[in-house]
């Protein structure tokens, strides 16, 4: 038991170091805050035009949509799939991975802890200013509070699960990079597919019902789609509970798949030169 906790302590240390490092980039965070606030306002304005032209065909209440978009912009760092660590890809490509393999650690767990720390530190720097401004905007652009405390608790749990799904998917891309000459193509295809299917470009409720049902079963929908729709009140009750169970299912499946690919990569890896 003591060995288990000693091992876990290593990865907590990796998390703390990377989290502290991420908090240092305040100027980049300020630029990101301005970009995300302007982008969120533009996106809401576009949907506002569609809502005014045909409100009956709108699959979400406009207040729900506004809250969905502001939460999306505030916590973009938690769920964006194009935000991956170049340092990890570089270590795989140039052979510096050999230094990591000399350490008495699990490479998957270390990279997982680092990825979570990077995302949470970036989100922490950006979310408070974006949300603070969104709550003081005039209607209909203003962000609303969740309908009750239980909804907020479910949102927090779903957000943690969604971030874990995101990191688990990114970990699979890292591990698959061991089997490619260059990870660029893999990264681009993954990021483009994930952006569409997780509801960043267009929220999933705006897709046709048949396509929506298929999308909601995929792991991409378990990323930001579930927590943001729970917060906005678009899904609740048993529907929200089922969505969170599906998130937990994908966490288990994706983590297991990532570890299997990692084990296969570690058994075949060859570092030349010195």
KEGU-675124 format. One record per residue (C-alpha): residue number from 1; x, y, z; residue in three letters. Coordinates in steps of 0.05 Angstrom, whole numbers, padded with zeros to 5 digits. Example, Ala and Ser with C-alpha at 12.3 -4.5 7.8 and 13.67 -1.06 7.14 Angstrom:
<nodes>
[node 1, [00246, -00090, 00156], 'ALA']
[node 2, [00273, -00021, 00143], 'SER']
</nodes>
This chain:
<nodes>
[node 1, [00000, 00000, 00000], 'UNK']
[node 2, [00057, 00048, 00017], 'UNK']
[node 3, [00089, 00034, -00051], 'UNK']
[node 4, [00023, 00051, -00085], 'UNK']
[node 5, [00017, 00118, -00050], 'UNK']
[node 6, [00091, 00133, -00063], 'UNK']
[node 7, [00079, 00121, -00138], 'UNK']
[node 8, [00018, 00166, -00138], 'UNK']
[node 9, [00057, 00220, -00103], 'UNK']
[node 10, [00105, 00224, -00161], 'UNK']
[node 11, [00050, 00241, -00210], 'UNK']
[node 12, [00019, 00291, -00162], 'UNK']
[node 13, [00088, 00325, -00162], 'UNK']
[node 14, [00088, 00326, -00238], 'UNK']
[node 15, [00018, 00357, -00236], 'UNK']
[node 16, [00039, 00411, -00186], 'UNK']
[node 17, [00102, 00431, -00225], 'UNK']
[node 18, [00066, 00436, -00292], 'UNK']
[node 19, [00006, 00472, -00261], 'UNK']
[node 20, [00053, 00525, -00230], 'UNK']
[node 21, [00088, 00532, -00296], 'UNK']
[node 22, [00022, 00543, -00333], 'UNK']
[node 23, [00002, 00599, -00285], 'UNK']
[node 24, [00063, 00640, -00306], 'UNK']
[node 25, [00037, 00656, -00376], 'UNK']
[node 26, [-00008, 00714, -00355], 'UNK']
[node 27, [00003, 00756, -00417], 'UNK']
[node 28, [-00017, 00698, -00462], 'UNK']
[node 29, [-00078, 00688, -00417], 'UNK']
[node 30, [-00098, 00761, -00425], 'UNK']
[node 31, [-00095, 00756, -00501], 'UNK']
[node 32, [-00135, 00692, -00497], 'UNK']
[node 33, [-00188, 00725, -00453], 'UNK']
[node 34, [-00198, 00782, -00503], 'UNK']
[node 35, [-00201, 00733, -00561], 'UNK']
[node 36, [-00250, 00686, -00528], 'UNK']
[node 37, [-00296, 00742, -00504], 'UNK']
[node 38, [-00299, 00774, -00574], 'UNK']
[node 39, [-00308, 00707, -00607], 'UNK']
[node 40, [-00363, 00687, -00559], 'UNK']
[node 41, [-00400, 00752, -00571], 'UNK']
[node 42, [-00395, 00744, -00647], 'UNK']
[node 43, [-00420, 00672, -00643], 'UNK']
[node 44, [-00480, 00691, -00600], 'UNK']
[node 45, [-00496, 00747, -00649], 'UNK']
[node 46, [-00497, 00699, -00708], 'UNK']
[node 47, [-00544, 00651, -00671], 'UNK']
[node 48, [-00586, 00711, -00651], 'UNK']
[node 49, [-00598, 00727, -00724], 'UNK']
[node 50, [-00621, 00656, -00737], 'UNK']
[node 51, [-00665, 00657, -00675], 'UNK']
[node 52, [-00700, 00721, -00697], 'UNK']
[node 53, [-00713, 00693, -00766], 'UNK']
[node 54, [-00744, 00628, -00742], 'UNK']
[node 55, [-00748, 00619, -00666], 'UNK']
[node 56, [-00795, 00559, -00672], 'UNK']
[node 57, [-00741, 00517, -00706], 'UNK']
[node 58, [-00690, 00533, -00652], 'UNK']
[node 59, [-00673, 00469, -00613], 'UNK']
[node 60, [-00649, 00507, -00550], 'UNK']
[node 61, [-00675, 00566, -00512], 'UNK']
[node 62, [-00634, 00627, -00530], 'UNK']
[node 63, [-00613, 00638, -00458], 'UNK']
[node 64, [-00590, 00566, -00456], 'UNK']
[node 65, [-00550, 00576, -00519], 'UNK']
[node 66, [-00518, 00640, -00493], 'UNK']
[node 67, [-00497, 00604, -00429], 'UNK']
[node 68, [-00471, 00545, -00469], 'UNK']
[node 69, [-00427, 00590, -00512], 'UNK']
[node 70, [-00400, 00631, -00453], 'UNK']
[node 71, [-00382, 00568, -00415], 'UNK']
[node 72, [-00350, 00540, -00477], 'UNK']
[node 73, [-00306, 00601, -00485], 'UNK']
[node 74, [-00289, 00605, -00410], 'UNK']
[node 75, [-00267, 00532, -00406], 'UNK']
[node 76, [-00241, 00524, -00477], 'UNK']
[node 77, [-00173, 00502, -00450], 'UNK']
[node 78, [-00204, 00442, -00416], 'UNK']
[node 79, [-00235, 00413, -00479], 'UNK']
[node 80, [-00198, 00439, -00541], 'UNK']
[node 81, [-00167, 00379, -00576], 'UNK']
[node 82, [-00118, 00421, -00617], 'UNK']
[node 83, [-00084, 00441, -00552], 'UNK']
[node 84, [-00032, 00386, -00546], 'UNK']
[node 85, [00039, 00389, -00520], 'UNK']
[node 86, [00091, 00398, -00574], 'UNK']
[node 87, [00143, 00379, -00522], 'UNK']
[node 88, [00116, 00308, -00520], 'UNK']
[node 89, [00114, 00301, -00595], 'UNK']
[node 90, [00184, 00328, -00601], 'UNK']
[node 91, [00211, 00279, -00550], 'UNK']
[node 92, [00181, 00222, -00590], 'UNK']
[node 93, [00208, 00246, -00656], 'UNK']
[node 94, [00279, 00267, -00635], 'UNK']
[node 95, [00292, 00209, -00588], 'UNK']
[node 96, [00293, 00248, -00523], 'UNK']
[node 97, [00240, 00200, -00499], 'UNK']
[node 98, [00298, 00156, -00477], 'UNK']
[node 99, [00310, 00203, -00418], 'UNK']
[node 100, [00238, 00195, -00395], 'UNK']
[node 101, [00244, 00119, -00401], 'UNK']
[node 102, [00304, 00119, -00354], 'UNK']
[node 103, [00260, 00145, -00297], 'UNK']
[node 104, [00223, 00097, -00251], 'UNK']
[node 105, [00156, 00122, -00274], 'UNK']
[node 106, [00098, 00102, -00319], 'UNK']
[node 107, [00104, 00146, -00381], 'UNK']
[node 108, [00028, 00145, -00393], 'UNK']
[node 109, [00011, 00168, -00322], 'UNK']
[node 110, [00064, 00223, -00324], 'UNK']
[node 111, [00040, 00252, -00390], 'UNK']
[node 112, [-00032, 00246, -00366], 'UNK']
[node 113, [-00017, 00286, -00303], 'UNK']
[node 114, [00021, 00339, -00343], 'UNK']
[node 115, [-00036, 00346, -00393], 'UNK']
[node 116, [-00088, 00355, -00338], 'UNK']
[node 117, [-00044, 00407, -00304], 'UNK']
[node 118, [-00033, 00446, -00369], 'UNK']
[node 119, [-00108, 00449, -00384], 'UNK']
[node 120, [-00131, 00467, -00314], 'UNK']
[node 121, [-00079, 00522, -00305], 'UNK']
[node 122, [-00098, 00554, -00372], 'UNK']
[node 123, [-00172, 00548, -00357], 'UNK']
[node 124, [-00164, 00578, -00288], 'UNK']
[node 125, [-00130, 00641, -00316], 'UNK']
[node 126, [-00184, 00652, -00368], 'UNK']
[node 127, [-00250, 00629, -00339], 'UNK']
[node 128, [-00261, 00680, -00283], 'UNK']
[node 129, [-00254, 00744, -00326], 'UNK']
[node 130, [-00296, 00715, -00383], 'UNK']
[node 131, [-00352, 00691, -00337], 'UNK']
[node 132, [-00352, 00755, -00296], 'UNK']
[node 133, [-00362, 00797, -00359], 'UNK']
[node 134, [-00415, 00749, -00387], 'UNK']
[node 135, [-00459, 00756, -00325], 'UNK']
[node 136, [-00463, 00832, -00334], 'UNK']
[node 137, [-00481, 00834, -00407], 'UNK']
[node 138, [-00551, 00858, -00427], 'UNK']
[node 139, [-00604, 00809, -00449], 'UNK']
[node 140, [-00605, 00766, -00490], 'UNK']
[node 141, [-00529, 00759, -00489], 'UNK']
[node 142, [-00524, 00752, -00413], 'UNK']
[node 143, [-00504, 00686, -00382], 'UNK']
[node 144, [-00553, 00654, -00334], 'UNK']
[node 145, [-00542, 00614, -00270], 'UNK']
[node 146, [-00561, 00540, -00268], 'UNK']
[node 147, [-00633, 00527, -00246], 'UNK']
[node 148, [-00614, 00495, -00179], 'UNK']
[node 149, [-00554, 00474, -00136], 'UNK']
[node 150, [-00560, 00401, -00157], 'UNK']
[node 151, [-00553, 00421, -00230], 'UNK']
[node 152, [-00489, 00459, -00213], 'UNK']
[node 153, [-00460, 00399, -00176], 'UNK']
[node 154, [-00477, 00353, -00235], 'UNK']
[node 155, [-00444, 00405, -00281], 'UNK']
[node 156, [-00379, 00403, -00240], 'UNK']
[node 157, [-00378, 00327, -00241], 'UNK']
[node 158, [-00393, 00324, -00315], 'UNK']
[node 159, [-00339, 00376, -00330], 'UNK']
[node 160, [-00286, 00335, -00293], 'UNK']
[node 161, [-00308, 00273, -00331], 'UNK']
[node 162, [-00308, 00312, -00397], 'UNK']
[node 163, [-00238, 00337, -00386], 'UNK']
[node 164, [-00215, 00266, -00370], 'UNK']
[node 165, [-00246, 00241, -00434], 'UNK']
[node 166, [-00210, 00296, -00472], 'UNK']
[node 167, [-00142, 00281, -00441], 'UNK']
[node 168, [-00152, 00206, -00452], 'UNK']
[node 169, [-00166, 00217, -00526], 'UNK']
[node 170, [-00105, 00262, -00532], 'UNK']
[node 171, [-00063, 00209, -00497], 'UNK']
[node 172, [-00083, 00159, -00551], 'UNK']
[node 173, [-00057, 00208, -00604], 'UNK']
[node 174, [00009, 00215, -00566], 'UNK']
[node 175, [00016, 00139, -00563], 'UNK']
[node 176, [-00001, 00129, -00636], 'UNK']
[node 177, [00054, 00178, -00653], 'UNK']
[node 178, [00104, 00124, -00635], 'UNK']
[node 179, [00081, 00087, -00698], 'UNK']
[node 180, [00084, 00145, -00747], 'UNK']
[node 181, [00140, 00182, -00783], 'UNK']
[node 182, [00107, 00249, -00766], 'UNK']
[node 183, [00048, 00262, -00719], 'UNK']
[node 184, [00023, 00324, -00757], 'UNK']
[node 185, [-00028, 00289, -00802], 'UNK']
[node 186, [-00055, 00250, -00743], 'UNK']
[node 187, [-00062, 00313, -00701], 'UNK']
[node 188, [-00097, 00352, -00756], 'UNK']
[node 189, [-00148, 00297, -00772], 'UNK']
[node 190, [-00162, 00285, -00698], 'UNK']
[node 191, [-00171, 00359, -00682], 'UNK']
[node 192, [-00217, 00373, -00741], 'UNK']
[node 193, [-00260, 00312, -00727], 'UNK']
[node 194, [-00265, 00326, -00653], 'UNK']
[node 195, [-00283, 00399, -00662], 'UNK']
[node 196, [-00343, 00381, -00705], 'UNK']
[node 197, [-00367, 00321, -00665], 'UNK']
[node 198, [-00360, 00350, -00595], 'UNK']
[node 199, [-00402, 00411, -00610], 'UNK']
[node 200, [-00350, 00467, -00615], 'UNK']
[node 201, [-00368, 00489, -00685], 'UNK']
[node 202, [-00443, 00476, -00679], 'UNK']
[node 203, [-00476, 00452, -00614], 'UNK']
[node 204, [-00500, 00381, -00621], 'UNK']
[node 205, [-00575, 00398, -00611], 'UNK']
[node 206, [-00573, 00436, -00677], 'UNK']
[node 207, [-00558, 00373, -00717], 'UNK']
[node 208, [-00615, 00331, -00748], 'UNK']
[node 209, [-00645, 00283, -00696], 'UNK']
[node 210, [-00618, 00219, -00727], 'UNK']
[node 211, [-00547, 00246, -00733], 'UNK']
[node 212, [-00552, 00276, -00663], 'UNK']
[node 213, [-00569, 00208, -00632], 'UNK']
[node 214, [-00507, 00177, -00665], 'UNK']
[node 215, [-00462, 00235, -00644], 'UNK']
[node 216, [-00485, 00232, -00572], 'UNK']
[node 217, [-00460, 00160, -00567], 'UNK']
[node 218, [-00390, 00177, -00591], 'UNK']
[node 219, [-00335, 00196, -00541], 'UNK']
[node 220, [-00329, 00266, -00571], 'UNK']
[node 221, [-00399, 00284, -00545], 'UNK']
[node 222, [-00376, 00265, -00475], 'UNK']
[node 223, [-00326, 00321, -00474], 'UNK']
[node 224, [-00356, 00391, -00471], 'UNK']
[node 225, [-00426, 00375, -00497], 'UNK']
[node 226, [-00451, 00341, -00434], 'UNK']
[node 227, [-00427, 00390, -00380], 'UNK']
[node 228, [-00447, 00453, -00419], 'UNK']
[node 229, [-00517, 00427, -00435], 'UNK']
[node 230, [-00526, 00407, -00362], 'UNK']
[node 231, [-00506, 00476, -00338], 'UNK']
[node 232, [-00552, 00511, -00388], 'UNK']
[node 233, [-00611, 00466, -00369], 'UNK']
[node 234, [-00616, 00436, -00439], 'UNK']
[node 235, [-00612, 00366, -00408], 'UNK']
[node 236, [-00631, 00347, -00337], 'UNK']
[node 237, [-00656, 00290, -00294], 'UNK']
[node 238, [-00648, 00219, -00322], 'UNK']
[node 239, [-00623, 00246, -00388], 'UNK']
[node 240, [-00565, 00281, -00353], 'UNK']
[node 241, [-00551, 00219, -00310], 'UNK']
[node 242, [-00547, 00174, -00371], 'UNK']
[node 243, [-00500, 00223, -00406], 'UNK']
[node 244, [-00454, 00224, -00345], 'UNK']
[node 245, [-00454, 00148, -00342], 'UNK']
[node 246, [-00434, 00147, -00415], 'UNK']
[node 247, [-00377, 00196, -00398], 'UNK']
[node 248, [-00352, 00148, -00344], 'UNK']
[node 249, [-00356, 00090, -00393], 'UNK']
[node 250, [-00313, 00127, -00444], 'UNK']
[node 251, [-00263, 00147, -00391], 'UNK']
[node 252, [-00252, 00073, -00374], 'UNK']
[node 253, [-00250, 00050, -00447], 'UNK']
[node 254, [-00204, 00105, -00472], 'UNK']
[node 255, [-00156, 00100, -00413], 'UNK']
[node 256, [-00151, 00025, -00422], 'UNK']
[node 257, [-00140, 00033, -00497], 'UNK']
[node 258, [-00086, 00086, -00486], 'UNK']
[node 259, [-00049, 00043, -00436], 'UNK']
[node 260, [-00051, -00017, -00483], 'UNK']
[node 261, [-00023, 00024, -00540], 'UNK']
[node 262, [00030, 00053, -00493], 'UNK']
[node 263, [00051, -00017, -00472], 'UNK']
[node 264, [00056, -00039, -00544], 'UNK']
[node 265, [00097, 00023, -00562], 'UNK']
[node 266, [00145, 00013, -00503], 'UNK']
[node 267, [00157, -00059, -00524], 'UNK']
[node 268, [00176, -00039, -00595], 'UNK']
[node 269, [00209, 00028, -00587], 'UNK']
[node 270, [00281, 00035, -00612], 'UNK']
[node 271, [00323, 00097, -00601], 'UNK']
[node 272, [00384, 00103, -00647], 'UNK']
[node 273, [00444, 00148, -00639], 'UNK']
[node 274, [00473, 00177, -00576], 'UNK']
</nodes>
